[in-house]
């Protein structure tokens, strides 16, 4: 079959979380900066996002990362995270997928034993250090954007009573919730219950809490609810819930950065400290405080997140003007009762 117009995607996962990488065929996205481009997708034209993230070309548990030319001279590539609800400014697991795909496909020259990759994202410049051997990317360490706590132990009204949440920015805004307050544990058999609880809490938070990033216009919502728990070995068990109803398979890089910011704000970690983030299925990231800074008057940490991605295939999507489902669709059998949020 000959495709006159098509999209080229590399199939990648990071600790089980799918973060496919769109490396060719995408239309030009207007905007002078990556933030402008993301806001264009979210407010002007979301057709590409819908095409690659909805059925029949995609499914619930995945993201697609749009790789574009960087808008700043100190970056090797730019990327935007596309998900079914909207385009997002940053994601640790997706960033690891992008770096792995760029290096193993030769789009960025690999140098052993370590390759430095600079990524232009809507949240700012992300510097990645990839450990490489024999043409493979063995791990990626991300120097994430400055991360800060907005609110600590903020009480909200919920069906579970008054619960305390931390609000923090780690590339996007998170609500971080100690899972024991809901009478749940972060285990695979509870994934459905956790997903439903997280989406309900996100809805309630939108009504009760206002956020606005001090330097990034358009970054003004709590994107995700992340449940957390302490493990006996000192690791943090994480479960990030994504609209409109699933859980992150990875330990979540931006969520781990946000959690690191709350620990820093409480004086529980200092520069040089490392914490392990462990996902609902047991995958692990290392989260390290490599420095501190200030963002809009807020004390912030400079996080480094280390994990691994795997390229497991490639696919080509045909752009067919006669496709009756070019805008894609979502059904409640997979997305649950919140499916109307996607329309």
C-alpha positions as CSV (number, residue, x, y, z in Angstrom):
1,X,0.0,0.0,0.0
2,X,1.3,3.4,-1.0
3,X,0.8,6.3,1.5
4,X,0.9,9.7,-0.2
5,X,0.7,11.4,3.2
6,X,1.6,9.7,6.4
7,X,2.9,10.0,9.9
8,X,5.9,8.1,11.1
9,X,6.0,7.0,14.7
10,X,8.5,5.0,16.8
11,X,6.9,2.8,19.4
12,X,8.5,3.3,22.8
13,X,7.7,2.6,26.4
14,X,9.2,3.8,29.6
15,X,8.8,1.4,32.5
16,X,5.7,0.1,30.9
17,X,4.1,3.5,30.1
18,X,3.7,4.0,26.3
19,X,5.1,7.2,24.9
20,X,5.2,6.8,21.2
21,X,7.3,9.3,19.3
22,X,6.0,11.1,16.2
23,X,9.1,11.8,14.2
24,X,7.9,12.6,10.7
25,X,5.0,13.8,8.6
26,X,3.3,16.1,11.1
27,X,2.1,19.5,9.9
28,X,3.9,22.7,11.0
29,X,2.5,24.0,14.3
30,X,2.5,27.8,14.4
31,X,4.3,29.6,17.3
32,X,7.5,31.3,18.1
33,X,8.2,29.1,21.1
34,X,7.3,25.6,22.2
35,X,4.8,27.1,24.7
36,X,3.2,29.0,21.8
37,X,2.9,25.8,19.8
38,X,1.4,23.9,22.7
39,X,-1.2,26.7,23.3
40,X,-2.0,26.7,19.6
41,X,-2.8,22.9,19.8
42,X,-4.9,23.4,22.9
43,X,-6.8,26.6,21.9
44,X,-6.8,26.8,18.1
45,X,-6.4,23.5,16.3
46,X,-6.4,20.1,18.1
47,X,-6.9,18.0,15.0
48,X,-3.4,16.4,15.0
49,X,-3.7,15.6,18.7
50,X,-7.1,14.0,18.3
51,X,-5.9,12.0,15.2
52,X,-3.0,10.4,17.0
53,X,-4.4,9.9,20.5
54,X,-8.0,8.7,20.0
55,X,-9.4,5.5,18.6
56,X,-9.3,3.9,16.1
57,X,-5.5,4.8,15.8
58,X,-4.7,4.8,19.5
59,X,-6.0,3.5,22.8
60,X,-6.4,4.5,26.4
61,X,-3.0,3.8,27.9
62,X,-0.6,5.8,25.8
63,X,0.7,9.3,24.9
64,X,2.2,10.5,21.6
65,X,5.1,12.9,21.6
66,X,5.3,15.3,18.8
67,X,9.0,16.0,17.9
68,X,9.6,19.3,16.1
69,X,12.6,21.5,15.3
70,X,13.6,23.5,18.4
71,X,12.7,27.1,18.8
72,X,15.8,28.0,20.7
73,X,19.5,27.7,19.6
74,X,20.7,25.7,22.6
75,X,18.4,22.7,22.0
76,X,18.8,19.6,19.8
77,X,15.1,19.0,19.3
78,X,11.7,20.2,20.6
79,X,8.8,18.1,21.7
80,X,5.2,18.4,23.0
81,X,3.3,15.7,24.9
82,X,0.0,14.9,23.2
83,X,-2.7,13.1,25.3
84,X,-6.4,12.5,24.8
85,X,-7.4,15.4,27.1
86,X,-4.9,18.1,25.7
87,X,-1.3,18.8,24.9
88,X,0.9,19.1,28.0
89,X,4.1,21.0,28.6
90,X,6.3,18.2,30.0
91,X,6.4,14.6,31.1
92,X,9.4,12.7,32.5
93,X,8.5,9.3,31.1
94,X,7.7,10.7,27.7
95,X,10.9,12.7,27.7
96,X,12.8,9.5,28.4
97,X,11.0,7.9,25.5
98,X,11.8,10.8,23.2
99,X,15.6,10.8,24.1
100,X,15.8,7.1,23.6
101,X,14.0,7.2,20.2
102,X,16.1,10.1,18.9
103,X,19.4,8.4,19.8
104,X,18.6,4.8,18.8
105,X,17.1,6.0,15.4
106,X,20.1,8.2,14.7
107,X,18.2,11.5,14.6
108,X,20.5,12.7,17.3
109,X,24.1,11.4,17.1
110,X,24.9,8.9,19.8
111,X,28.2,9.2,21.6
112,X,29.3,6.5,24.0
113,X,29.5,6.2,27.0
114,X,27.3,9.3,27.4
115,X,25.3,11.6,25.1
116,X,24.0,15.0,26.1
117,X,20.6,15.8,24.6
118,X,19.0,19.2,25.1
119,X,15.2,19.3,24.6
120,X,13.1,22.4,24.0
121,X,9.7,21.9,25.8
122,X,6.8,24.2,26.6
123,X,8.0,24.1,30.3
124,X,11.5,25.1,29.4
125,X,14.9,23.6,28.5
126,X,15.3,20.0,29.7
127,X,18.9,18.6,29.6
128,X,19.1,14.8,29.3
129,X,22.2,12.6,29.9
130,X,21.9,9.3,28.2
131,X,24.1,6.4,29.1
132,X,24.9,4.5,25.9
133,X,26.6,1.3,24.8
134,X,26.7,-0.7,21.6
135,X,24.1,1.6,19.9
136,X,21.6,1.2,22.8
137,X,20.4,3.8,25.2
138,X,20.7,2.1,28.6
139,X,19.3,4.9,30.8
140,X,18.4,8.6,30.6
141,X,18.9,11.1,33.4
142,X,16.7,14.3,33.0
143,X,17.6,17.6,34.5
144,X,14.0,18.7,34.8
145,X,12.6,22.2,35.0
146,X,12.6,24.0,38.4
147,X,9.9,22.4,40.6
148,X,8.2,24.0,43.5
149,X,5.4,23.5,46.1
150,X,2.4,25.7,45.8
151,X,0.4,24.5,48.8
152,X,1.1,22.0,51.5
153,X,-1.5,20.1,53.5
154,X,-4.3,22.0,51.8
155,X,-7.7,20.6,52.9
156,X,-10.5,20.0,50.4
157,X,-14.0,18.5,50.7
158,X,-14.4,15.1,49.1
159,X,-16.7,12.0,49.2
160,X,-14.0,10.6,51.5
161,X,-14.3,13.5,53.9
162,X,-11.8,16.3,54.4
163,X,-8.5,15.2,53.0
164,X,-5.1,17.0,52.8
165,X,-3.4,17.5,49.4
166,X,-0.1,19.1,48.4
167,X,-0.2,21.2,45.2
168,X,3.2,21.3,43.4
169,X,4.7,22.0,40.0
170,X,7.1,19.5,38.4
171,X,6.7,20.4,34.8
172,X,2.9,20.4,35.1
173,X,0.8,21.0,38.2
174,X,0.0,18.0,40.5
175,X,-2.2,17.3,43.5
176,X,-0.3,14.9,45.6
177,X,-2.4,12.8,48.0
178,X,-1.3,10.3,50.6
179,X,-3.4,7.3,49.5
180,X,-4.2,6.0,53.0
181,X,-6.6,8.9,53.4
182,X,-8.9,7.2,50.9
183,X,-8.5,3.8,52.6
184,X,-6.7,2.4,49.5
185,X,-3.3,0.9,48.7
186,X,-1.3,1.4,45.5
187,X,-1.6,-2.1,44.1
188,X,-2.4,-3.4,40.6
189,X,-5.7,-4.8,41.7
190,X,-6.8,-1.3,42.8
191,X,-5.9,0.5,39.6
192,X,-9.5,1.0,38.6
193,X,-10.5,2.3,42.0
194,X,-7.5,4.6,42.1
195,X,-8.2,5.9,38.6
196,X,-11.8,6.7,39.4
197,X,-10.8,8.4,42.7
198,X,-8.1,10.5,41.0
199,X,-10.5,11.7,38.3
200,X,-13.1,12.7,40.9
201,X,-10.5,14.5,43.0
202,X,-9.2,16.3,39.8
203,X,-12.8,17.5,39.2
204,X,-13.2,18.7,42.8
205,X,-9.8,20.4,42.8
206,X,-10.8,22.4,39.7
207,X,-13.7,23.8,41.7
208,X,-11.7,24.5,44.9
209,X,-8.1,25.3,44.0
210,X,-6.7,27.8,41.5
211,X,-3.2,27.6,40.1
212,X,-1.3,29.8,37.7
213,X,2.4,29.3,36.9
214,X,4.2,32.6,37.5
215,X,6.2,32.5,34.3
216,X,4.4,30.2,31.9
217,X,1.2,31.6,30.5
218,X,-1.4,29.0,29.8
219,X,-0.1,26.6,32.5
220,X,-3.0,27.1,34.8
221,X,-4.6,23.8,35.7
222,X,-3.9,20.9,38.0
223,X,-3.2,18.4,35.3
224,X,-3.0,15.2,37.4
225,X,-3.7,13.7,40.8
226,X,-0.8,11.5,42.1
227,X,-1.4,9.1,44.9
228,X,1.7,8.3,47.0
229,X,2.8,6.0,49.9
230,X,6.0,5.3,51.7
231,X,7.5,1.9,51.2
232,X,9.4,0.0,54.0
233,X,12.7,0.5,52.2
234,X,12.2,4.3,52.0
235,X,11.0,4.4,48.4
236,X,7.9,6.4,47.4
237,X,5.2,4.3,45.8
238,X,3.4,6.4,43.2
239,X,0.2,6.2,41.2
240,X,-0.5,9.1,38.9
241,X,-4.1,9.2,37.5
242,X,-4.7,10.6,34.0
243,X,-7.9,12.0,32.5
244,X,-10.4,10.8,32.0
245,X,-9.7,7.5,33.9
246,X,-6.5,5.5,33.9
247,X,-3.2,5.2,35.9
248,X,0.3,5.9,34.8
249,X,2.3,2.6,34.3
250,X,5.6,4.4,35.1
251,X,6.7,6.1,38.4
252,X,6.0,9.4,36.6
253,X,8.9,11.8,36.2
254,X,7.2,15.1,36.5
255,X,5.1,13.8,39.4
256,X,8.3,12.5,41.1
257,X,9.8,16.0,40.6
258,X,6.7,17.6,42.2
259,X,6.9,15.2,45.1
260,X,10.6,16.0,45.5
261,X,9.6,19.7,45.7
262,X,7.2,19.0,48.6
263,X,9.8,17.0,50.4
264,X,12.2,19.9,49.9
265,X,9.7,22.4,51.1
266,X,9.2,20.4,54.3
267,X,12.9,20.1,54.9
268,X,12.9,16.3,54.4
269,X,15.5,16.4,51.5
270,X,18.5,18.6,50.7
271,X,20.7,19.2,47.7
272,X,22.4,15.9,46.8
273,X,19.7,13.6,48.3
274,X,18.2,10.9,46.1
275,X,14.8,9.2,46.5
276,X,13.4,6.1,44.6
277,X,10.0,6.4,43.0
278,X,8.3,3.1,42.4
279,X,5.3,2.6,40.2
280,X,2.1,0.6,40.7
281,X,3.7,-2.3,38.7
282,X,7.1,-2.0,40.3
283,X,9.1,0.1,37.8
284,X,11.6,2.6,39.3
285,X,12.9,6.1,38.7
286,X,15.6,7.8,40.8
287,X,14.8,11.4,41.8
288,X,17.7,13.5,42.9
289,X,17.9,17.1,44.1
290,X,20.8,18.6,42.1
291,X,20.3,22.2,43.2
292,X,17.8,24.9,44.3
293,X,16.6,28.1,42.8
294,X,13.6,30.5,42.8
295,X,10.6,30.7,40.5
296,X,8.3,33.7,40.9
297,X,9.2,34.1,44.5
298,X,8.8,30.4,45.2
299,X,11.7,28.3,46.5
300,X,12.2,25.6,44.0
301,X,14.3,22.4,43.5
302,X,16.3,21.4,40.4
303,X,15.3,17.7,40.0
304,X,17.2,15.0,38.1
305,X,15.1,12.0,37.1
306,X,16.7,8.8,35.9
307,X,14.9,5.9,34.1
308,X,15.0,3.8,31.0
309,X,13.0,3.6,27.8
310,X,12.7,0.8,25.2
311,X,12.0,1.2,21.5
312,X,10.0,-1.8,20.4
313,X,8.8,-1.0,16.9
314,X,7.6,1.6,14.5
315,X,4.4,2.3,12.7
316,X,3.1,4.5,9.8
317,X,-0.3,6.2,10.0
318,X,-2.0,7.1,6.8
319,X,-3.6,10.6,6.5
320,X,-6.7,9.8,4.5
321,X,-9.0,12.7,3.6
322,X,-11.9,10.3,3.4
323,X,-11.4,8.8,6.8
324,X,-14.8,9.1,8.6
325,X,-13.1,9.1,12.0
326,X,-10.3,11.6,11.4
327,X,-11.2,13.4,14.6
328,X,-11.1,10.1,16.5
329,X,-13.6,8.9,19.1
330,X,-13.6,7.7,22.7
331,X,-16.1,5.4,24.4
332,X,-17.1,4.8,28.0
333,X,-16.3,1.1,27.9
334,X,-12.6,2.1,28.1
335,X,-12.7,5.7,29.3
336,X,-15.5,5.3,31.9
337,X,-18.3,7.8,32.7
338,X,-16.0,10.8,32.3
339,X,-15.7,10.2,28.5
340,X,-17.8,13.4,27.8
341,X,-14.8,15.5,29.0
342,X,-13.0,14.5,25.8
343,X,-15.6,15.7,23.3
